[in-house]
C-alpha cells in the first residue's frame, strides 16, 4: 500500500524521520561557515574544487531521484545542498 511521505522538516513521521530532518538542517548549517569563508575572505586556498564538485553532482543526482520517487524529504533537502555546494564551487573558481 502506498503511503504519502511526510512533509520535510515537519513534526510528523517516525522518530527516525524527525532525526534525519534535523540532521539535514544541522549539516547544512555546518556548511554555511565554509560558504561564508570562501566568499568573505575571497580566498579558496585549501578548499578542494574536486570534492565540492563531487558533492554538488551527488546533490543534483539525489534531487532527481527524489523527484522521481516523489519524495519531498529528499528533493527539498537537495535544493539546499545544491545551493550550498554550488556557492562553494563557484567561490573556489572565482577566488582561486
C-alpha positions in Angstrom: 0.0 0.0 0.0 1.4 3.4 -1.0 1.9 5.8 1.9 2.2 9.5 1.3 5.6 10.7 2.5 5.7 13.2 5.4 6.4 16.8 4.5 10.1 17.5 5.0 11.0 19.3 8.3 7.6 18.6 9.7 6.8 17.3 13.2 5.1 14.2 11.7 6.7 11.0 10.8 8.7 8.4 12.7 11.3 9.3 15.2 14.0 8.4 12.8 12.5 10.6 10.1 12.4 13.6 12.5 16.0 12.9 13.5 17.0 12.7 9.8 15.2 16.0 9.1 17.1 17.7 12.0 20.4 16.2 10.8 19.8 17.5 7.3 19.3 21.0 8.6 22.2 20.7 11.1 24.7 19.6 8.4 23.6 22.3 6.0 24.0 24.9 8.8 27.5 23.5 9.5 28.3 24.1 5.8 27.4 27.7 5.8 30.6 28.8 7.5 32.6 27.3 4.6 30.5 29.3 2.1 30.9 32.5 4.1 34.7 31.9 4.4 35.1 31.4 0.7 33.1 34.5 -0.2 34.0 37.0 2.5 37.7 36.2 2.7 37.9 35.8 -1.1 40.4 33.0 -0.6 39.7 29.5 -1.6 43.0 28.1 -0.6 42.7 24.7 0.9 39.2 24.2 -0.4 39.0 21.2 -2.8 37.2 22.0 -6.1 37.1 18.3 -6.9 35.5 17.4 -3.5 32.9 20.1 -3.6 32.1 19.5 -7.3 31.5 15.8 -6.4 29.2 16.9 -3.5 27.3 19.1 -6.0 27.0 16.3 -8.5 25.7 14.0 -5.8 23.2 16.5 -4.6 21.9 17.0 -8.2 21.5 13.2 -8.7 19.8 12.8 -5.4 17.5 15.7 -6.3 16.3 14.0 -9.5 16.0 10.7 -7.6 13.8 12.5 -5.0 11.6 13.9 -7.8 11.3 10.5 -9.4 10.3 8.9 -6.1 8.0 11.9 -5.4 9.7 12.2 -2.0 9.9 15.9 -0.9 12.1 14.8 2.1 14.7 14.0 -0.5 14.3 16.6 -3.2 13.7 19.6 -1.0 16.8 18.9 1.2 18.8 18.6 -2.0 17.8 22.1 -3.1 19.6 23.4 0.0 22.6 21.2 -0.7 22.7 22.3 -4.4 22.7 25.9 -3.4 25.4 25.5 -0.7 27.6 23.2 -2.8 27.3 25.5 -5.9 28.2 28.5 -3.8 31.4 26.8 -2.7 32.2 25.6 -6.2 31.6 29.0 -7.8 33.5 30.7 -4.9 36.5 28.4 -5.5 36.5 29.1 -9.2 36.2 32.9 -8.7 38.6 33.3 -5.9 41.5 31.0 -6.9 
